[in-house]
Amino acid sequence: MTPNETYDALEQWHLLPATNFTWRPFTATAIYVDSPHARRVYQLDLADDTVEIFRADPGSELSEHFLPYKTVTLTTTQINQFKHTQPVAS
């Protein structure tokens, strides 16, 4: 899985901020999202069918220090949508 695929899935599931934001890869299954009101990391966990969302630690000056914010459990519909968008391995 690539960061672009992670971004596409999160966008399709309407889990990203509604406001303007920028994003960049964080890991293969996580992206960093910077919006005017928050800095977050969204990590897609296909083994558990969840999206873990982490928020920047307001008490830390470290730009890469994030705390757990919330977990979104993916619905069967979301999981099936994602599987249909993935290329079939040959």
C-alpha positions as CSV (number, residue, x, y, z in Angstrom):
1,M,0.0,0.0,0.0
2,T,1.3,3.5,-0.8
3,P,0.6,6.8,1.0
4,N,-1.4,7.9,-2.1
5,E,-3.7,4.8,-1.8
6,T,-4.1,5.6,1.9
7,Y,-5.0,9.2,1.1
8,D,-7.5,8.1,-1.6
9,A,-9.2,5.7,0.8
10,L,-9.5,8.3,3.6
11,E,-10.8,10.8,1.2
12,Q,-13.4,8.4,-0.2
13,W,-14.5,7.6,3.3
14,H,-14.8,11.3,4.2
15,L,-12.4,11.0,7.2
16,L,-10.2,13.9,6.2
17,P,-10.8,17.5,7.4
18,A,-13.5,19.5,5.5
19,T,-11.3,22.6,5.6
20,N,-8.2,23.3,3.4
21,F,-5.3,21.2,4.4
22,T,-2.0,19.9,3.1
23,W,-0.8,16.3,3.5
24,R,2.4,14.3,3.1
25,P,3.4,10.7,3.5
26,F,4.2,9.6,7.1
27,T,4.6,5.9,6.6
28,A,3.3,3.4,4.0
29,T,-0.1,3.3,5.6
30,A,-0.2,6.7,7.3
31,I,-0.4,10.3,6.2
32,Y,0.3,13.5,8.0
33,V,-2.4,16.2,7.6
34,D,-1.8,19.8,8.5
35,S,-4.8,22.1,8.6
36,P,-5.3,25.6,10.0
37,H,-6.8,24.1,13.2
38,A,-5.0,20.8,13.7
39,R,-2.0,18.6,12.9
40,R,-3.0,14.9,12.7
41,V,-1.7,11.6,11.5
42,Y,-4.2,9.1,10.0
43,Q,-3.1,5.5,10.0
44,L,-5.0,2.9,8.1
45,D,-4.9,-0.6,9.8
46,L,-6.4,-3.1,7.4
47,A,-5.7,-6.0,9.8
48,D,-8.1,-4.5,12.3
49,D,-10.3,-2.6,9.8
50,T,-9.7,0.7,11.6
51,V,-8.3,4.1,11.0
52,E,-6.3,5.4,14.0
53,I,-6.1,9.1,14.2
54,F,-3.4,10.8,16.2
55,R,-3.2,14.5,17.1
56,A,-0.1,16.7,17.6
57,D,0.8,17.0,21.2
58,P,0.1,20.6,22.2
59,G,2.5,20.3,25.1
60,S,5.5,19.4,23.0
61,E,7.6,21.4,20.6
62,L,8.6,18.2,18.7
63,S,6.9,18.4,15.3
64,E,6.6,14.6,15.1
65,H,5.2,13.9,18.5
66,F,1.6,12.7,18.3
67,L,-1.0,11.4,20.8
68,P,-3.9,9.0,20.2
69,Y,-7.0,11.0,19.3
70,K,-9.6,8.5,18.2
71,T,-10.2,5.2,16.4
72,V,-12.7,4.9,13.5
73,T,-13.9,1.4,12.9
74,L,-14.5,0.9,9.2
75,T,-17.9,-0.4,8.1
76,T,-18.4,-3.4,5.8
77,T,-19.3,-1.0,3.0
78,Q,-16.1,1.0,3.4
79,I,-14.0,-2.2,3.5
80,N,-15.7,-3.5,0.4
81,Q,-15.2,-0.1,-1.4
82,F,-11.5,-0.2,-0.6
83,K,-11.1,-3.8,-1.8
84,H,-12.8,-2.9,-5.1
85,T,-10.4,0.0,-5.7
86,Q,-7.2,-2.1,-5.2
87,P,-5.6,-3.7,-8.2
88,V,-5.7,-7.4,-8.5
89,A,-2.3,-9.0,-8.0
90,S,-1.1,-11.0,-11.0
